[in-house]
Amino acid sequence: MKIGVLALQGAVAEHIQMLSSLGVTSLPVRLPEHLSSINGLVIPGGESTTISKLLHEYQFIEPLQKLASQGFPLMGTCAGMILLSSRATEFPWQTIGAIDIDIKRNAFGRQVDSFETDLTIPALGDTPYRGIFIRAPIIEKIHDGVDILCRLNGAVVAVQQGRAIACAFHPELTDDSRVHAYFLKMITGDTVVKDSI
């Protein structure tokens, strides 16, 4: 199995390191033609406007939209969640539309409002997951077919639709590999959402 990490901007190295720690081959994806050699793609956190500009400049949008429509495994964290959404308010760039949600950028506040907190994610087991939120987006509306994986104080912060998952927090910045392991199991068909909340 080879997992790509979109390497235009953001926490690329951290995702590659986390995936490598799970024993899978991971590689940076810098051009659309690299998509043909991977089994799944992670879109990292970073600056959503910058990543979007580069997605258009390097002509990634149409190939990614096509892959999403075919059920290709995708994982987005923070800015990656925005890009995987079907609609993002106050965001002028076209999104990939892999997950049918409406999302708002920086809804948890600015950089100085970043925080960490324990999350309950039933799909990952009973042990709390330490969520790191940095200028995190929030989901404003969830449409049919989307499963909720996690809430924080009532706000939805992690979702799945088919073989695409997204979270508002940064699993790559922790020592806990369970989110990435869940993504890998989803690719191999070893897991389904049993504990949507």
N, C-alpha and C positions, 0 to 999 in steps of 0.2 A: 504494500500500500504506500502511495505517495500523497502527501498532503501539502498543498501549496499555501503560502501566506502572501497575500497581496502586498507587494513591497514598493509602494509609491510614497508612503509617508506613515509615520506612526510607530506603534510598538511591535515592529516586525521581529526583531531578534528575540524578544521575550516569548512570543508565540512559538517560534522555531525551537527555542530551547525547551519549552514545555512539551511540545510534541516529540522532540527527540528523547526526552526523559521517559516517554511512554514506549519507546522502542520502534517508532515509525520513522520512515524517511520523510523529512520535511524540507522544502526548498522555497526560496523567494520567487514570486511571480511578478515579473516586471513588464511583460509584453503579452498581448492576447494569445499569441501562438503557444505560450507556455501552458495554457489551460488544457491543452489536449493530452498532456503527459501526467495529469494528476487525477486522484480519485475523490478529492474534496478540496474546498478552498476556505481559508479563514480570512475575513476582512477585519483588520485590527482597529483598535481605538487610535485616535489621532485628531487631526483637525478636519472636520467633515467637509468644509468648503474647499480646502486644499486638495484632499483626496478626490473630491468630485471633479474639480477642474482637471486633474491629471487623468481620471478615468475617461473623461471626454477627449482630452488631448491625445491620449494613447489608444483611443477607440476601443475601450473595454465595455461600454454600456450595452451595446447590442449583443455581443457574445455572452455577457453575463445574464442578460435578460432571457436569452434563448436557453442557456443552461438551467436557469431557475424554472422556466416553464417545463423543462424536461425532468424536473425533480433531482437535479444535481445537488449533492450535499454541500451546504453553505453554512458558515458560522460567522456571525458578526458580533463584535463587542464594542460598546459605546458608540463611536462614530460609525462602526460597521453595522450597528443596529439601525441607525438612521438610513444608511445606504441600502439595506435590505428591505426597508419598509415600502409600502405601496404609496404612502403619502407622508410628507414632512412639512409641517406648517412653517411659514417664514423661511423657507429654504428654496432658492430659485433653481436648483439643479435637479435634473431627472434622476430618480432613484431606480433601483433594480427591480423592486416589486416582488421579491421572493416570499415575503410574509405580509399578509393583508392586514396591516395595522396603520393607524394614523399616529404620527409621532411628533414631539416637540423637542427642539434642541435645547441644551443647557437648562433644562427645567428644574434641576436640583440646585442651580446657582452657579456662580462663577468659580474660578480656580480656588479662591480662598475659602469657598464653601465645601471643598472636598472633604470626604469623611469615609470611615470604615465602620461596618456593622455586621453582626451575625445575621445570616439569612437562613430561612427554612426552605429547603428545596427537596421535596419528597422524592423526586426522581433520582436524587443522588444519595439517598439514605437518610438515616436519622441524625447523623452528626451535623451540627450547624456549619454553614459555609461562610467564610469571611469575605464579605463583599467590599470592594474598594470602588468608591464612586468619585469620579473626577469630571466635573462639568457634564454630568450625566444627562442623557435625554430621558423623557418620560413618555409612555404610551398614552395617548389621549383617547383612542378608540380601537377596539378589537372587533374584527369582522368574523364571519362564519369560517370554520375550519382551522382556527388558530387555538392552540392549547396554551394555557397559562402554566408556566413552570414555577414561578415565584412572585410573591408580592412583598412589598415593604410598606408598612403602615397604610395598606389598602391600595397603593400604587403598584401596577404591574411592572416588574423589572426584568422578567425573563419569559420568553415565549418560544413555541415551536410550531411550525406548520410543515407537515410532510417531513422532508429531510433537510429543512432549514431551521436553524435555531439562532436566537439573538438574545443578548443580555445587555443591560444598561451599565453594568459594572465591568471590572477589568480582571478576569480570571488569570490572565497571563502575568499579573503582578503579584500573585500569591505563590505559596509553596504547595497549594492544593491543586492536584491535577484532575479532579473529578469532572469538571465541566468538559475539559478536552477529551477525557476518557469516554464520557457520554457521547460526544460527537463521533468519536471513532467507532463506538459500538453501534451508533445509528447508521453509519456507513455500511458496516458489515451485516446489518439486520439483526443484531443481537439484542436490541432493546426497542421498546415502544413506550409511548407515554402512558403510564398506568396510574399516575398520581397527579393528574392535572387538577389544579386547585382554583 
